[in-house]
Amino acid sequence: MSDRVSVTYENHIAHVRLTRADKMNAVDQAMIDGIIAAGNKVAASNARVCVISGEGKGFCAGIDIGGLGAMIGKDPVDLMMPRTHGDGTTNQWQEVSMVWTRVPMPVIAAVHGVCFGAGMQLALGADIRIAAPDARFAVMEMKWGIVPDMGGMVLMPRLLRSDVMRKLTYTAEPISAEQAEAWGLVTELADDPLAAAMALAEALTLKSPAALRAAKALIGYAQTHAPDDILLEESRAQAGLMGTPEQMEVVAAQMQKRPPVFKT
């Protein structure tokens, strides 16, 4: 869909690729626009699962510093504060990661090489992160005298202890994939993270699409609401699934020991 990001569909899986391999998929304005457009495109599709990967030697090296020159002389308040995306909740930089939290189907990030700064926050927007053993992760903003500003302060607290998040943020030091897994940033390690992500995505295509979407929405709701509200939403989501033709097909397939067949 652009020279920065491509989206393809096969076997009910949307595959979003960062395609600026010559720059380690560094994020410039065109990449920002491409990632947001890809998220909106996938969200509106009938895909059951989405995989995000980066071409070349790394997932994403972070913000393209060369592109920051366009911001010189502009009022930071005018740049950062307008809520231009996400139904009035995000600016364009935050939308790079947050759009994937609103994509209704599960999103899996396949990470290899560097996953720094903007790239790490993009990966945090996915539901699941599978990383190569030699991948490296970093919250890079402090290196430039700024703070994480692309959704990281919403997403990191869902995965990390406060002290770990503070160390990553304060130091801007890269950590190994093994450490990232131990701290909760990475779901699992795989020698070929893209192959592992695709295998997981294929397995999820055999689950009820409606149930997967309901589960993602319910988990997101549970992260931001009080227990009594969560219990009510849990019951509401379940009532909306039980007895539907899709749910009955899942039951029939289980009983008959065959793959389910879904209409969408």
C-alpha positions, -999 to 999 in steps of 0.1 A, spaced: 0 0 0 31 23 1 69 21 -2 70 19 36 43 -7 45 26 -35 27 -5 -55 36 -13 -89 21 -40 -114 29 -38 -152 27 -57 -179 45 -76 -154 66 -43 -138 78 -34 -102 72 4 -98 70 16 -62 76 53 -57 66 75 -28 73 93 -25 39 120 2 45 147 -24 48 175 -1 36 169 21 67 162 -7 92 125 2 89 132 35 107 100 55 112 97 87 92 65 106 83 57 83 54 61 52 77 38 68 103 12 73 76 17 38 62 14 21 96 -17 39 106 -33 33 72 -24 -4 74 -40 -7 108 -72 9 96 -72 -13 65 -68 -45 85 -94 -34 111 -120 -30 83 -111 -64 67 -125 -99 73 -91 -112 84 -92 -134 114 -56 -127 126 -29 -101 118 9 -106 118 33 -76 118 69 -81 107 98 -60 94 118 -68 62 156 -68 62 179 -71 91 157 -57 118 121 -51 129 124 -14 134 153 8 144 131 36 158 124 71 147 144 83 117 164 111 133 170 127 99 132 133 96 130 153 128 144 184 111 109 191 98 99 197 134 125 223 142 110 258 148 75 244 154 57 248 187 58 213 204 24 220 220 9 224 185 26 192 173 18 170 203 -14 180 219 -40 179 192 -60 146 193 -61 139 156 -65 101 156 -82 73 175 -116 90 177 -100 119 194 -77 100 218 -43 100 202 -19 121 181 -3 106 150 28 93 168 7 75 195 -16 61 168 13 41 154 10 17 184 -25 23 196 -42 16 163 -33 -21 168 -50 -23 202 -82 -13 184 -78 -37 155 -105 -62 165 -87 -94 157 -56 -107 174 -23 -91 163 10 -109 165 44 -91 161 73 -111 147 105 -94 159 140 -99 148 171 -77 150 166 -43 165 133 -32 181 141 2 194 121 33 204 92 37 180 96 1 169 93 -12 204 62 8 210 47 -5 177 54 -41 189 38 -33 222 6 -25 204 3 -62 193 -14 -88 215 15 -112 213 53 -107 205 75 -135 192 111 -126 191 143 -141 177 169 -150 204 193 -124 191 167 -96 189 173 -65 210 148 -41 226 152 -5 239 132 24 251 153 50 233 137 83 240 159 93 269 189 92 246 175 123 229 163 140 261 126 132 257 102 106 271 83 77 254 54 94 236 40 68 212 17 49 235 44 33 255 31 47 288 -2 31 282 12 -2 270 43 -9 291 25 -8 325 3 -36 312 34 -59 309 61 -46 332 67 -40 369 71 -3 376 108 -6 385 116 -25 353 98 1 332 116 29 350 150 13 344 143 8 307 130 44 304 157 61 324 187 43 309 176 39 272 199 8 273 191 -21 249 183 -54 264 184 -89 250 154 -109 238 160 -133 267 158 -105 292 128 -90 275 110 -124 278 120 -127 314 106 -92 321 74 -98 301 80 -77 271 82 -107 248 57 -136 248 81 -162 236 114 -167 216 117 -186 183 146 -191 160 124 -180 131 99 -156 147 80 -149 115 74 -186 109 63 -191 145 40 -161 142 25 -175 110 20 -209 126 2 -194 156 -19 -172 133 -29 -203 112 -39 -221 144 -60 -191 155 -78 -191 121 -94 -224 133 -109 -206 163 -143 -188 162 -136 -154 146 -164 -138 167 -151 -154 199 -115 -142 191 -127 -106 186 -149 -108 217 -120 -121 237 -97 -93 226 -123 -67 233 -130 -82 267 -93 -84 277 -89 -47 267 -120 -38 287 -106 -57 317 -74 -37 317 -92 -4 322 -123 -10 343 -134 -19 378 -141 -56 388 -179 -52 389 -180 -37 355 -157 -64 341 -179 -91 355 -209 -76 338 -191 -71 305 -179 -107 307 -215 -119 310 -226 -96 282 -199 -109 258 -207 -145 266 -244 -140 261 -237 -125 227 -217 -156 216 -237 -185 230 -261 -202 207 -250 -184 176 -245 -204 143 -208 -198 146 -206 -211 182 -227 -241 173 -204 -249 144 -175 -249 169 -193 -273 191 -203 -295 162 -167 -296 149 -154 -305 184 -179 -334 187 -172 -346 151 -134 -342 155 -131 -321 124 -119 -285 116 -147 -260 119 -160 -242 88 -169 -205 92 -188 -184 68 -165 -154 72 
